């Protein structure tokens, strides 16, 4: 049966946290997530994509020893792999962990590397969702870079989310706008992902990411031509986890 995400111990903690930090800054929320014993062990999950460097920089300033989980699907752009190493070194991140799928699982599910052509959901599941769930199994919560302005169901994302009533998801940048991200990068002289300048405002795996034209939604280049908008790591029981509008108001 589907879990009731609006009741239970984790739901109560999430509601209290969102009420307490409703008018706080991203920095205050992040400090709480990284230093408050009530949240337990927390990791930052980063794609090292177009906007990732902002949250990575904030973490490097507040608690650089925070575990950073980077999922290498083995289908990423080479530019992303190079950028990941550049940013980790520049920000002096102390504990970056590269997460990959079990080779035997990939060999069984996607022996010739063509699974993404027939089922993007299945490909994401074996290369991204399963490896991340395994990596997060020892943590009580995780930090993401999701923001309301990104759309595609993220319009009501709040600072804290209940993930299946067993883990808390923290979104410190939930209320930031696109201009806030750009300004922060400039002010802190942060390196940009090289593909951004080539028309990729949202970057995933190479086979499923295409350039975006002027006027298009920034995430239009992700799984272009399909109804898919999320890789699946933000799903519970097959559904995207979102804060209800009446709660987020």
Secondary structure, DSSP 8 states (H G I E B T S, - for coil): ----TTSSHHHHHHHHHHHHTTT--HHHHHHHHHH-GGG-SEEEE----SSHHHHHHHHHHHHTTS-EEEE--S-B-HHHHHHHHHHHHHTT-S-EEEE---HHHHHHH-TTS-HHHH-HHHHHIIIIIHHHHHHHTT-SEEE----GGG-TT-TT--SEEEETTTEEEE-TTTT--HHHHHHHHHHTT----TTGGGT-SS--BGGGB----TTS-TTTTBTTTSS----STTEETTEE----HHHH-
